[in-house]
Amino acid sequence: MAKATKTGQFVYIVQASREPTRCKIGKTNDTERRLAEYNRMTGKSKDNRYEYLFVAQVSDMAPMEKAIKNRFAILREEKSREIYFYNHELFRQYVDYIKKSPLFVQEVFIQPTAPKTLTKIVKRITPTLKERGLTRKEVLQKAQKVDDDEFYTLYEDIEKEIACYDKSIWRDKTVFCNCDDAVGKDETRTSAFALYFISHFTDLGLKKLICTHYSGAVDLFNAGTSGYIFTKDGYTEITISPKGYTGSFDHPLSLKILNEETDIVCTNPPFSKARDYWKLIIGSGKQFLIVSNIANPVTNAFIHYFRDKKVWAGHNRIDQYLNPKRQLVEASGHWYCNLPIKNRAKLGHLTIIPLKDIPDADKSYDDNKMLLVDNCYIPSDYKKPFAVSARPILNGVLESGYDIYADKGYIPVINRREKFRRVLIQKA
Ligand SMILES: C[S@@+](CC[C@H](N)C(=O)[O-])C[C@H]1O[C@@H](n2cnc3c(N)ncnc32)[C@H](O)[C@@H]1O
């Protein structure tokens, strides 16, 4: 930092190298002296170096610091009030807030680039089916077989989906993330669901957040092998590890939280246990917003939930996740929920027109004379059942005057060759 600006009135964000999920926000007259004080703190190990992430000159540092404390009260640790949660998104919020204040004079320092969490991109670009030498049927079969559970959701995918819903649905609600770690030792060990709801606790007006950590064979987020429960209730945060608790979503204690405390369940549950998970969550009668396989609307075990309107598609698909090595990996997922959906943008992807106007390339009949329509064309004047892929279901056709006709998937056969799996729908 420039020497000329080391004294004056400043607010700063500082971070210790060994505590990447925390930062300290404070005020000082002398930035060099203050940093030296941090690095001389008794009891601190020598290699835990403090560095500034951001320094701003302000016209009056005491009210500025107080305003930050009030604005981000929910993000401050209870015991030591100048310690705040840190992640890239929160950092952006802190900096924006300071810079928008009438007390802000000038930015003195900001860390040049945010540290990268991702170490390597695995298959960044999805090759076309042709490039991959696959048919749609094979891709769908592959998607249905995804059972690797260690796929962690990206923060931005959670942010993007939740932004599509009316904020009022979260007000005074207890959110239960029942396949998620709470805040771990660093950002890479922390569920993005936990981070998102902690960051937006006040903004969404949440009453409580509960996250449970699973202690199964695989160690979720490398966070330890015993199940535990993290609860954020207003300012109070506690983590408990009851004896014998596995953290499984179907453990009696998890079920007690679900049935007695929860208003909304929000998570990305293990793909391999999706059937049990859906049965349990939908059976509980609670509201939910979860990630699951994109092929569920054409998969036998799930079709009846769509037919009975117990579940419908959320807004977005998700194609990339992080693996335990924090590399980007691909799997075709989608959000599903039973929350009210207003203005579904993807309804615009459906083309509902008379059958005769659907291009020939997008309509055909199979060997059983069943009508098949593709590319989200939907016949407006066809009275009999017809077969569609998962896409029209995800785009909201069941909210557009069509019902699921049969609760089993439909595999068309053309010239005795099986085509990719679809689902039968019919005009209501
Ligand atoms: C698809 S990952 C998603 C993790 C996290 N929810 C996220 O979105 O980043 C599902 C996680 O659930 C964990 N899991 C597996 N079986 C579980 C169970 N019975 N109860 C709770 N969690 C489980 C897996 O270890 C895995 O880490």
The ligand as an SDF file (V2000), in Angstrom:
LIG
                    3D

 27 29  0  0  0  0  0  0  0  0999 V2000
  -24.7680  -34.6250   -4.5340 C   0  0  0  0  0  0  0  0  0  0  0  0
  -23.8450  -34.3800   -3.0380 S   0  0  0  0  0  0  0  0  0  0  0  0
  -24.2830  -32.7580   -2.6710 C   0  0  0  0  0  0  0  0  0  0  0  0
  -23.7060  -32.2280   -1.4230 C   0  0  0  0  0  0  0  0  0  0  0  0
  -24.2330  -30.8550   -1.0490 C   0  0  0  0  0  0  0  0  0  0  0  0
  -25.6420  -30.9310   -0.7340 N   0  0  0  0  0  0  0  0  0  0  0  0
  -24.0200  -29.8840   -2.1840 C   0  0  0  0  0  0  0  0  0  0  0  0
  -24.9860  -29.5510   -2.8410 O   0  0  0  0  0  0  0  0  0  0  0  0
  -22.8870  -29.4890   -2.4310 O   0  0  0  0  0  0  0  0  0  0  0  0
  -24.8060  -35.3600   -1.9000 C   0  0  0  0  0  0  0  0  0  0  0  0
  -24.1100  -35.5680   -0.5840 C   0  0  0  0  0  0  0  0  0  0  0  0
  -24.9630  -36.3110    0.2840 O   0  0  0  0  0  0  0  0  0  0  0  0
  -24.1600  -37.1820    1.0490 C   0  0  0  0  0  0  0  0  0  0  0  0
  -24.9890  -38.3270    1.4700 N   0  0  0  0  0  0  0  0  0  0  0  0
  -24.9510  -39.5900    1.0110 C   0  0  0  0  0  0  0  0  0  0  0  0
  -25.8500  -40.3350    1.6750 N   0  0  0  0  0  0  0  0  0  0  0  0
  -26.4740  -39.5260    2.5490 C   0  0  0  0  0  0  0  0  0  0  0  0
  -27.4850  -39.7270    3.5060 C   0  0  0  0  0  0  0  0  0  0  0  0
  -28.0620  -40.9340    3.6820 N   0  0  0  0  0  0  0  0  0  0  0  0
  -27.8850  -38.6700    4.2440 N   0  0  0  0  0  0  0  0  0  0  0  0
  -27.3370  -37.4450    4.0650 C   0  0  0  0  0  0  0  0  0  0  0  0
  -26.3700  -37.1980    3.1690 N   0  0  0  0  0  0  0  0  0  0  0  0
  -25.9340  -38.2180    2.4140 C   0  0  0  0  0  0  0  0  0  0  0  0
  -23.0660  -37.6060    0.0980 C   0  0  0  0  0  0  0  0  0  0  0  0
  -21.9200  -38.0410    0.8280 O   0  0  0  0  0  0  0  0  0  0  0  0
  -22.8280  -36.3420   -0.7160 C   0  0  0  0  0  0  0  0  0  0  0  0
  -21.7720  -35.6130   -0.2080 O   0  0  0  0  0  0  0  0  0  0  0  0
  1  2  1  0
  2  3  1  0
  2 10  1  0
  3  4  1  0
  4  5  1  0
  5  6  1  0
  5  7  1  0
  7  8  2  0
  7  9  1  0
 10 11  1  0
 11 12  1  0
 11 26  1  0
 12 13  1  0
 13 14  1  0
 13 24  1  0
 14 15  1  0
 14 23  1  0
 15 16  2  0
 16 17  1  0
 17 18  1  0
 17 23  2  0
 18 19  1  0
 18 20  2  0
 20 21  1  0
 21 22  2  0
 22 23  1  0
 24 25  1  0
 24 26  1  0
 26 27  1  0
M  CHG  2   2   1   9  -1
M  END
$$$$
